[in-house]
Amino acid sequence: MPARADGLRLATWNAELTRFGPGLLLRSLSGTKDPQAAAAVTVIGALDADVLLITGIDFDARGQAAQALADRLAKAGHPYPYTLALRPNTGIATGLDLDDNGKRGEARDSQGFGRFAGQAGMAVLSRLPILADQAQDYSAFLWRDLPGTLMPPDTPPEVAAAQRLSTSGHWAVPVRLPDGRALTLLAWHATPPVFDGPEDRNGRRNHDEAAFWLHLLAGDLPFAAPQPPYALLGQSNLDPADGEGLPAALVALLASPRLQDPSPRGTNPRSDAGQYGDPDLDTALYDGIGGLRVEVILPSPDLTVTASGILWPPDDDPLSPALQAASHHRPVWVDLQP
């Protein structure tokens, strides 16, 4: 891991801190018997980010799981005094049969796939003060209301009237910089563009979850456009060059003049047949698919990027076992001079 120069390190990582029932993650993080949780703590410590967006972390109303993770990190010598976890759409019941299989109340019938309310949400851990009272949560925005929406045209009216766009969430979270200014984190975790049928519902939704940011930055949504400095970060769940999905909106984000793409690189040792993207840009490794770039950090153009990378060391690196034990994903980081 390169040493961090003076400045600010932003990072995002799907730590796969999700379990199969409510309260189980808190138990894992509060004890010492869960090797995956211990591996995640090791990785976050090595990452040494000032501000970290974690995706794939279970939510609870009191924020106990996120705080338990911060407590573990503090005991390991990596304190994060500020945490924020807003309620995700995952697992929120709709009362509708969203997957049209004749059954209601299943995980696929929630606003975002979830076996329980809050499964696989997001959390911000920060060494800088989080301005929680100024945070904006766009996660209740309806999919049908996005300009140019790709919602399937045969969506029943009762579904269209209830279905939110965000799978997990779309947030704008300001943190206080040392000079007194605020840096706004534009955070999201989109649905994977698979696990559906020929209607391509998840593929369309994944596209529109990225397109939301294009419209927000352009000022054509019923929300104020964010003012720089800001950084868009999180899990697109889509590779701009490889894998399944509709990449047009993501490609537009990567090329947007309102953002900059530092193209963080790691050392993914493999090259997958049939893929076109640079494997050094991959941020996750999936069985049967290979490496994909499914996480991004895109700062506003006024921010100076001094370094960037993906925490993906060679297999013989001492950190590699913890990374492999913790998650299929690798942390992405960007160093900034605000």
Helices and strands as residue ranges (DSSP letters): E 8-17, H 24-30, H 35-47, E 51-57, H 64-75, E 82-84, G 107-109, E 121-126, G 132-134, E 136-137, G 143-145, H 157-160, E 170-176, E 182-189, H 201-218, E 230-235, H 248-255, G 279-281, E 284-286, E 290-292, E 295-299, E 304-310, H 320-326, E 332-337
